[in-house]
């Protein structure tokens, strides 16, 4: 049920060109794929969300997405989990800052 709603919402946001909404839905779909054990799909969705977060200059979302990408990489076949997690640590906000997602 959640996947269908996310995918329909993603289509609407893509049609409108709403990059922040697209990034949030890609991140959400990535989390869903991760929970379902589809780590390759999770990583691919995360990469797309990461590109948008960077384009939007959103450091909090970039850090959160890099952390999630690192988790996907440690569970699946994606490469570079330590590299991704290290990047997330370097751009993470200071303690007490709420995450963007």
N, C-alpha and C positions, 0 to 999 in steps of 0.2 A: 504494500500500500504506500509506504513512504517513498519508495523508489519512483513510482508512477507520479506522485505529486511533485517530487523534486525534478523529474525529467520534464514534466509539463511546464513547471515554473521556469526551468532553465530555457526552454524553447521561447517562452514569452520574453524573458530578459534578453536573450540573444536577438530576437526580433526588434527589441527596443534599443539595443546597443547599451544596455545598463551594465557596465563592466563590474561594478561593485557587487551587484546582485548575482551576476554570472559567477564571479569568484567565490562568493559565499556558497552558492549551490554546488559548484564543482567540489569545493572542500567537503560539503555535506555528503555528496555522492561518494567521494573518496572514503570518508569514514564508514559509510554503509558497505562499500565494497570490501574494505579492510575487515569489518566485522563478519562478513560472509566468507572470508578467506580468499578473496580474489585480489591478491596483492599486486599483481601486474596492472590490473585495471585501477586499483586504488592509487598506485604510483603515477600512472598516466594522467588521471584526473587531477592529482595533486600537482603535477608539473604544470598543467594548464592553469590551475588556480594560482600557483606561484608566479607564473609569468604575469598574470593580471595584477597581483598584489604589488609586484615590483614596478609595473607600469604606472600604477596608482600611487607609487611612493609611500606605501603603507607598511611601515617597518614592523608594526605589531602583527599584522596578518602575514607578512613575509616570514617572520620568526616562527609563528604558529604552524604555518604550512611546511616550512623546512623541518620542524620537529616531527610533524606527522609523516613527511616523506622519509625521514630517517627511520621511524618506526616501521613503515611499510618495507623499507629496504632490509631491515633486520629479520623480517618475517618471510619475505618472498625472495625473488631472484633479482631484484633491482640492485644496481651497483652503488657503492659509495655511502653506506650508512654512516660511518664515522665522519666522513667529509661533510655530509648534510647536517648532522647533528652539531658539528663544530661550527658551521656557519650560523645555525640557529642560535647558538650560545652567544656568538659575537654580536648579533643584531637584536637580541631579545631586549625588551624594555626593562627598566629598573624594577625591582620588587615593589609590588603594590599597584602597578599599572595594569588596568584591565585589558584583557585580550580583545582584539577587534572582532573576532568571529563570535 
